[in-house]
Each structure stands twice: as C-alpha cells, then as structure tokens.
C-alpha cells in the first residue's frame, strides 16, 4: 500500500514538474511572438531623431505621436485603403469559403462517380501551375479585370490545400448514416449540404475562413500587379509604397516642401502603418480562436 501511494505521489510530482516546464516553455514562446509586435509599437511611438540616434527600443527613448499624426494627416487615403481591404477580404473569403466547401463535399462522398477526376484536378494544382505570366495574361487580356477590385477577389478565391482540409473534415466528422437518413426523408443534396453538413463542419470552415482572411488582408503583390489607380490601393500595398518611396507619403500627407522630407518620421511612419494595418486582424482573431485547434487537428488528419 505504501509502495502504491509512493508511486502515485511520484507520478503527481512528475506531472506537476512537466506542467511547470511546459508552462515556462509556452510563456517563452508567447513572449518571443509578442516581442516584435511590442517593438514595432514602441518604435512607432518614438521620436524620429531618437530612433536615428539610439535605434529601435521596446520602450521609447523619447515619446512622440508624430508618426501617427503624419500617417493620419490625410485620413482619406488610409480610410480608403481600409475600405478596399475590408471589401476584398470579406467578399473573397466568404465567396471562396462557399466554393471550396461545395467542391470538397462531393469529394468526401464515396458514392460520387467522378470523385477521382475532381480529386486529381485539385492535387495537380497543388503541385503545378501555369506561372505568373499566363496568370497575368488571362487577367489582363482575357478577363479584362486589370485595375478592378474583382481581380484581387479572384486572386485567392480557391486554395487546393484548404479543399483537402475541408474534405477530410467532412469524412471524419459527418456520419454517413446522417446523410443517408436525410436522403430517406426526401432531403435534396443542397438541403443536406447547407442544413446538415455545413453546421457540423463549423470548426473546419471557420479555420479556413480565418486563414483566407489573413491571405487577403496581407496581400500586397496582387495590387502591385493589377491595380493602377491610387483610389483602389489596399492598405498593405499602401504600406509597401510607403516603404519604397517616402516621397509618396509626403505627397498624400500634404507636405509642400520637398526639403521637409528629411525631417519626416520615416521609420516611425512605417511602424505606425504596421500597427494601423494589423489592428482589425487582432480584433477578429479571438472570435475564431475556439475553432482553430479542432478545425486543424481533425480536418488535417491523413486519410
């Protein structure tokens, strides 16, 4: 009895020690992930001259809001960039989610006659693609959607890897008996999909939706290729232009004297734009966090 109690006590101590080690490890990982964000915030709140003299510091050497005042001096450009980004992100992510979810559904059904063909199409596009030049030619010369926001929507509307995640989640978490029961009751395929399958697949769909939102939100290369009008720039491409050309920031902010560019908060302005751009993503993440673990672990299991 004493030996058994000793083993139980030893097991409890090992578990407690393991929990402490894991907690310390994940605290370190969390700090490592959060440190760059707080560093960017600290630099954005630092006076430009202090940045040039002392470099980047987590705590501002000399506190200043000039970077945010400068970035937001012409709020129209930033607000328009936000609006374009939000429109493209919501429309593209929502439409893409429905397309990928509907494409994945027949692939998860064993009674779908052409499953092998459509599955091959998805897998093939994961391994090979036509490249940037054919893609650009189709957008510009065939679809004629250059300098239109629809070009940014179509750019990331379909992802073969996300289709595989959703398909596997369907197979793992939607019982065949439930679908068969719905068919016996006279339910059609669309009713079964929207009323039965999709509610059961919320974790996978929410995970894919959030990942798609991040791709759309962080996209700057798409506008670089297809958008010409400044009024249609998204927020990330506006940040890219700021990084590449501080004179553009001076122009949209109404700085009349070119000699004043030397005194502009260039480094602070870049960091301020990063903070301004990341805000909505941080706010949206908590609403999807509860779906992430289940959506990834169950939806990504190997068949």
SVG drawing of the C-alpha trace seen along z (x, -y; Angstrom):
<svg xmlns="http://www.w3.org/2000/svg" viewBox="-39 -74 62 76">
<polyline fill="none" stroke="black" stroke-width="0.4" points="0.0,0.0 2.8,-2.3 4.6,-1.5 1.4,-2.2 1.0,-5.6 4.6,-6.3 4.1,-5.6 1.0,-7.8 2.9,-10.6 5.8,-10.2 3.5,-10.4 1.9,-13.5 5.2,-15.2 6.4,-14.2 3.1,-15.6 3.5,-18.8 7.1,-19.2 6.1,-18.6 3.3,-21.1 5.7,-23.7 8.2,-23.0 5.5,-23.2 4.1,-26.4 7.5,-28.1 8.2,-26.9 5.0,-28.3 5.4,-31.5 8.8,-31.9 7.2,-31.2 4.5,-33.7 7.0,-36.4 9.0,-35.6 5.8,-36.0 4.7,-39.2 8.1,-40.9 8.2,-42.0 4.7,-43.4 5.5,-45.5 8.8,-46.5 7.0,-47.9 4.6,-49.7 7.4,-51.1 9.2,-52.4 6.1,-53.9 5.8,-56.0 9.4,-57.1 10.6,-60.4 12.4,-60.1 15.6,-61.7 15.7,-59.3 15.4,-56.4 18.3,-57.6 20.5,-58.2 19.6,-55.2 18.0,-52.7 15.0,-50.5 13.9,-50.1 11.0,-48.4 10.4,-51.5 10.5,-54.8 13.6,-56.9 11.6,-60.0 7.8,-59.6 6.2,-61.1 2.9,-60.7 4.3,-62.5 4.4,-59.3 0.7,-58.6 -0.2,-62.3 1.8,-62.2 0.2,-58.9 -3.3,-60.1 -2.8,-63.6 -4.6,-62.6 -7.1,-60.2 -8.8,-59.8 -6.0,-57.7 -5.8,-55.4 -9.6,-55.1 -9.9,-54.3 -7.2,-51.7 -9.0,-50.2 -12.3,-50.1 -10.8,-48.4 -9.0,-45.9 -12.2,-45.1 -14.3,-44.7 -11.9,-42.4 -11.2,-40.4 -14.9,-39.8 -16.1,-39.2 -13.2,-37.0 -13.1,-35.0 -16.8,-34.4 -17.2,-33.5 -14.1,-31.4 -15.3,-29.5 -18.6,-28.5 -16.8,-27.5 -14.2,-25.4 -16.8,-23.9 -19.1,-22.9 -16.2,-21.5 -15.0,-19.5 -18.4,-18.0 -18.7,-15.6 -15.0,-14.6 -16.0,-13.3 -18.8,-11.2 -18.0,-7.6 -20.9,-7.5 -19.7,-10.3 -18.9,-8.7 -16.3,-11.3 -14.5,-11.8 -11.2,-10.6 -11.2,-13.0 -12.0,-16.1 -9.7,-15.0 -6.9,-14.7 -7.6,-18.3 -7.2,-19.6 -4.0,-17.7 -2.5,-18.6 -2.9,-22.3 -1.1,-21.9 1.9,-20.6 1.9,-22.5 0.7,-25.9 1.0,-27.9 3.1,-30.6 2.8,-34.3 2.9,-35.3 0.0,-33.2 -1.9,-34.3 -1.3,-37.9 -2.3,-37.5 -5.6,-35.8 -6.4,-38.6 -5.5,-41.4 -6.2,-40.2 -8.9,-37.6 -10.9,-38.7 -10.1,-42.4 -10.2,-43.0 -7.0,-44.9 -7.4,-47.9 -10.6,-46.4 -11.1,-45.1 -12.6,-41.9 -9.0,-40.9 -8.0,-40.9 -11.0,-38.9 -10.4,-36.2 -6.7,-36.0 -7.0,-33.9 -10.6,-32.6 -9.6,-28.9 -6.9,-27.0 -6.4,-23.3 -4.9,-22.7 -8.0,-24.2 -10.2,-21.9 -8.3,-18.9 -8.7,-20.1 -12.5,-20.6 -12.9,-17.3 -11.1,-15.3 -13.1,-17.1 -16.3,-16.0 -15.2,-12.4 -14.1,-12.4 -17.0,-14.2 -20.1,-13.9 -21.6,-10.4 -22.7,-8.7 -25.8,-7.4 -26.9,-11.0 -26.7,-11.8 -28.4,-8.6 -31.2,-9.3 -31.7,-12.8 -31.9,-11.2 -34.5,-8.7 -36.5,-11.6 -36.5,-13.2 -33.9,-15.9 -32.1,-17.0 -28.3,-17.4 -28.4,-21.2 -30.6,-20.9 -28.4,-18.2 -25.3,-20.3 -26.5,-23.6 -28.7,-22.3 -26.7,-19.2 -23.2,-19.1 -22.1,-22.8 -23.3,-23.2 -21.3,-20.1 -18.2,-21.4 -18.1,-24.8 -14.6,-24.3 -13.0,-23.5 -15.0,-26.2 -14.2,-28.8 -10.5,-27.9 -10.3,-28.1 -12.3,-31.3 -9.8,-32.9 -6.8,-31.7 -8.3,-33.1 -8.9,-36.4 -5.3,-36.6 -4.2,-35.9 -6.4,-38.6 -5.6,-41.1 -1.8,-40.7 -1.8,-40.7 0.3,-43.4 1.6,-41.7 -1.8,-41.4 -2.4,-45.2 1.2,-45.6 0.4,-43.6 -3.2,-44.5 -4.1,-47.8 -3.1,-51.1 -5.5,-53.7 -4.4,-55.0 -8.1,-55.1 -8.1,-51.3 -5.0,-50.6 -5.5,-48.3 -3.9,-49.0 -1.0,-46.6 0.0,-47.9 -0.2,-51.4 2.3,-50.3 4.5,-48.8 4.5,-52.1 5.4,-53.9 8.3,-51.6 9.6,-52.0 9.0,-55.7 8.8,-58.2 8.1,-60.9 4.7,-59.3 3.9,-59.6 4.8,-63.3 2.5,-63.9 -0.6,-62.2 0.0,-63.8 0.2,-67.3 3.8,-68.2 4.5,-71.0 8.3,-71.5 10.5,-68.6 13.3,-69.7 11.0,-68.7 11.1,-65.1 14.5,-64.8 12.6,-65.5 9.7,-63.2 9.2,-60.4 10.1,-57.8 10.9,-54.9 8.2,-55.7 5.7,-56.1 6.4,-52.6 5.9,-51.2 2.7,-53.2 1.3,-52.0 2.1,-48.4 0.2,-48.9 -2.7,-50.6 -2.9,-47.7 -2.7,-44.9 -5.5,-46.2 -8.6,-44.5 -6.8,-41.1 -6.0,-41.1 -9.6,-42.1 -11.1,-39.3 -8.8,-36.5 -10.5,-35.9 -13.8,-35.2 -12.2,-32.3 -9.7,-31.0 -12.0,-28.4 -12.4,-26.7 -8.7,-26.6 -7.5,-23.6 -10.4,-21.3 -10.5,-22.6 -6.8,-22.0 -6.3,-18.7 -9.4,-17.0 -9.5,-18.5 -5.9,-17.8 -5.7,-14.1 -4.4,-11.8 -6.8,-9.6"/>
</svg>
